[in-house]
Amino acid sequence: MPFGAAMVVGVGIGGLVLLSLFVWAFSVFRKTDRVRPAVFWAANALAVVLFGLAHLAKPFPLAPVEMAGILLVNGAGAAAFSAIFSGKKG
């Protein structure tokens, strides 16, 4: 699979689908149709952690600094794209 296609699939499945699934699950749990920003960002944080942990599955051991860097880069990208996805600021 070409790099660009793999990236689209990874972000699509790993990001938006997980985020949408968690937001839906939280709204069902809270029994409401409206999603508050705190619920959206909690779902985003959960999706970011799982998406970042998926990138840590390497065949060689990683140093803690490398693990933190992977989670930080995934988190920064997820925060930016989630802000776009939500259509809101904050």
Buried (B, 14 or more C-beta within 10 A) or exposed (E): EEEEEEEEEEBEEBBBEBBEEBBEEBBEEEEEEEBEEEBBBBBBBBBBBEBBEEBEEEEEEEEEEEBEEBBEEBBEBBEEBBBEBBEEEE
